[in-house]
Amino acid sequence: MLRVLAVVLACCAGGATAQERVLPLSELRSGVTFAGSNVRAMQADDLANAGMLWVERGEKLWNAAAESSGKSCTSCHGEAQKSMRGVAASYPKFDANAGAVLDIEARINDCRTRRQQASALARESEDLLALTAFVAYQSRGAHLAVSIDGPARAAFERGREFYFTRHGQMNIACTQCHDQNWGKRLLAETISQGHPTAFPAYRLEWQSLGSLQRRLRACLFGIRAEMPPPGAPELTELELYVAWRAQGLPIEAPGVRR
Amino acid sequence: MPDARINIPAEVPRGKPFEVRLLIRHPMETGYRHDDTGKQIPRNVVATLTCRYNGEVVFAARMSPGIAANPYLRFFVTARESGELAFDWVDDRGVRGNERATVNVV
């Protein structure tokens, strides 16, 4: 009864609808807690974690000057260990220059094209994964805290709508697995709450590091839905919604997942 | 991307076995997969790997397509004096890789 009352009150609050959480913050669990002990051990050990290969490569790229401008990431940002600390926790983020919400990959490419006069890196290319992993790695342990206020609000609302809309031939919405049935089995897998804390993550199924967008597309493939192309605004908006949903969870990048 | 990551203790007690851990970057292509056009992707795995300590072979492996991408190896070596661990490997395409690590015996 109390719960019904609370829902009614929340609905009456009108403008506060975005703050409604299906999963209360106290119940949030990282995907790694649903994984088997061997996957957890692999993530906990930076030498066994193959994602660290990309982090090391990312560090080299961070310091490498672009041929066109002679500028590297270091030229502006200095030591990533300091300047990038905690940054990934606030992404995806609204960028005034681009006039849109950008995820880390898009932000790196924005920097490359605008500041370094270099070419944009393709999504899922080894170099973009490496730079993203290196940047995200600096925020390990930082708690996710994206902003959904102001100009980011519209994108957030679209991401939320995508999350709750049924998609594809199986006619399933994200919420049906990750809010209503997490912790239960889907064939051999335990359904997680769908938090993005590990990404870019080394997925054993991929035998490679992959971005959050690749993971989202894989989910859409699984429910036989149309997959927006990598870098599509729908995916970035969904990234923003799931990042908000996971608010407060620490970043594990590069994580390890089945 | 680095070819490999090696982990050994900073200092090794003389005559006591110590743990060597090695992660090699390699796709370990099985030969059973096909690309988007249906063409078979040829097998390409790290065929042989040798680890020498001051020139003496202390560990060697022949790998097969059953081993996952980016193979992770862990074994023990005993050192009587300080020296260099040298890893050399070659894959099915004949591409060679090598990595070195200095062992400090105390």
HADDOCK unambig.tbl for C-alpha pairs under 7 A between the chains (distance, minus, plus):
assign (segid A and resid 47 and name CA) (segid B and resid 23 and name CA) 6.99 0.50 0.50
assign (segid A and resid 48 and name CA) (segid B and resid 23 and name CA) 6.95 0.50 0.50
assign (segid A and resid 48 and name CA) (segid B and resid 72 and name CA) 6.55 0.50 0.50
assign (segid A and resid 50 and name CA) (segid B and resid 70 and name CA) 6.70 0.50 0.50
assign (segid A and resid 53 and name CA) (segid B and resid 1 and name CA) 6.50 0.50 0.50
assign (segid A and resid 53 and name CA) (segid B and resid 2 and name CA) 6.53 0.50 0.50
assign (segid A and resid 54 and name CA) (segid B and resid 1 and name CA) 6.47 0.50 0.50
assign (segid A and resid 56 and name CA) (segid B and resid 1 and name CA) 6.87 0.50 0.50
assign (segid A and resid 56 and name CA) (segid B and resid 2 and name CA) 6.96 0.50 0.50
assign (segid A and resid 57 and name CA) (segid B and resid 1 and name CA) 4.39 0.50 0.50
assign (segid A and resid 57 and name CA) (segid B and resid 2 and name CA) 6.34 0.50 0.50
assign (segid A and resid 207 and name CA) (segid B and resid 69 and name CA) 5.69 0.50 0.50
